[in-house]
Amino acid sequence: MQIPEWNEQYHSKHGAVAEALHVFIKEGFQYYTTSQNLDKISILEIGFGTGLNCFLTFLENKNNPIRVQYTGIEAFPLEFLEVQSLNFPSLLKSSEVPFLKMHNIPWEEQSSIDSHFQLTKLKRRFSEINSEDEFDLIYFDAFGIRVQPELWTEEIFKLMYKALKPGGVLVTYAANGSAKRALISVGFEVDRIPGPPGKREMMRAYKR
Ligand SMILES: C[S@@+](CC[C@H](N)C(=O)[O-])C[C@H]1O[C@@H](n2cnc3c(N)ncnc32)[C@H](O)[C@@H]1O
């Protein structure tokens, strides 16, 4: 199932790669892995969607590989035809083999994309996440608050807080006041930091 107005969101996202590189790779993955000496990291992605963030993380991890356990949550997976029409591998001048593998692997079980990268895709709603102290880093990439206000709430952020290990970090492209207040009210410490090109700010939230 794909809801038409969401489709629009994917395609109207100009500069999706530049934005994802800034928000999730630079301010999430690089921030977390360079602030401590890690040999592994577990990442939860809220909204697997096109797999772009997953693919960018995979490519980034090739530079100085550590073991990545990546879990992507998605209630409405893309059709394979839609996936094939995405040009991320050529845009990123990289092989499409791992990208297609990310989409072809079965749901609900862990698969190896390469020797350092394990991916588990879970087909479920964000409200059904019940992990506890499991993840180092969350990429919170839900559609915006105007499209899906119910996802930027205390109820959902409580699940995020619980899913993170102490010391864990959540990054999101959003910086609006109500999302910030909801994050703080469930226990996060929140920084507004410079956003990607065209967006003044984004947020990074910490479970201390
Ligand atoms: C902004 S998109 C994610 C983009 C994705 N991170 C990427 O790299 O392409 C948000 C995703 O959340 C999914 N979604 C929306 N509501 C959801 C819900 N309640 N539970 C699970 N997935 C949901 C949508 O289908 C969509 O793929």
The ligand as an SDF file (V2000), in Angstrom:
LIG
                    3D

 27 29  0  0  0  0  0  0  0  0999 V2000
   10.5320   10.3320    4.7790 C   0  0  0  0  0  0  0  0  0  0  0  0
   10.1370    8.7030    4.3160 S   0  0  0  0  0  0  0  0  0  0  0  0
   11.5990    7.8080    4.6630 C   0  0  0  0  0  0  0  0  0  0  0  0
   12.7000    8.0160    3.6800 C   0  0  0  0  0  0  0  0  0  0  0  0
   13.7910    7.0050    3.8630 C   0  0  0  0  0  0  0  0  0  0  0  0
   14.4870    7.1390    5.1070 N   0  0  0  0  0  0  0  0  0  0  0  0
   14.7420    7.0200    2.7130 C   0  0  0  0  0  0  0  0  0  0  0  0
   15.9750    7.0610    2.9460 O   0  0  0  0  0  0  0  0  0  0  0  0
   14.2660    6.9430    1.5850 O   0  0  0  0  0  0  0  0  0  0  0  0
    9.1000    8.1240    5.6330 C   0  0  0  0  0  0  0  0  0  0  0  0
    8.7360    6.6450    5.5250 C   0  0  0  0  0  0  0  0  0  0  0  0
    7.9410    6.2780    6.6380 O   0  0  0  0  0  0  0  0  0  0  0  0
    6.9520    5.3450    6.2120 C   0  0  0  0  0  0  0  0  0  0  0  0
    5.8520    5.4210    7.1940 N   0  0  0  0  0  0  0  0  0  0  0  0
    4.9420    6.4040    7.3180 C   0  0  0  0  0  0  0  0  0  0  0  0
    4.1530    6.2010    8.3950 N   0  0  0  0  0  0  0  0  0  0  0  0
    4.6030    5.0600    8.9710 C   0  0  0  0  0  0  0  0  0  0  0  0
    4.2210    4.3560   10.1500 C   0  0  0  0  0  0  0  0  0  0  0  0
    3.2220    4.7840   10.9380 N   0  0  0  0  0  0  0  0  0  0  0  0
    4.8970    3.2370   10.4870 N   0  0  0  0  0  0  0  0  0  0  0  0
    5.9060    2.7890    9.6770 C   0  0  0  0  0  0  0  0  0  0  0  0
    6.3130    3.4110    8.5430 N   0  0  0  0  0  0  0  0  0  0  0  0
    5.6780    4.5520    8.2010 C   0  0  0  0  0  0  0  0  0  0  0  0
    6.5900    5.8020    4.8230 C   0  0  0  0  0  0  0  0  0  0  0  0
    6.0730    4.7520    4.0520 O   0  0  0  0  0  0  0  0  0  0  0  0
    7.9380    6.3050    4.2940 C   0  0  0  0  0  0  0  0  0  0  0  0
    8.6180    5.2990    3.5790 O   0  0  0  0  0  0  0  0  0  0  0  0
  1  2  1  0
  2  3  1  0
  2 10  1  0
  3  4  1  0
  4  5  1  0
  5  6  1  0
  5  7  1  0
  7  8  2  0
  7  9  1  0
 10 11  1  0
 11 12  1  0
 11 26  1  0
 12 13  1  0
 13 14  1  0
 13 24  1  0
 14 15  1  0
 14 23  1  0
 15 16  2  0
 16 17  1  0
 17 18  1  0
 17 23  2  0
 18 19  1  0
 18 20  2  0
 20 21  1  0
 21 22  2  0
 22 23  1  0
 24 25  1  0
 24 26  1  0
 26 27  1  0
M  CHG  2   2   1   9  -1
M  END
$$$$
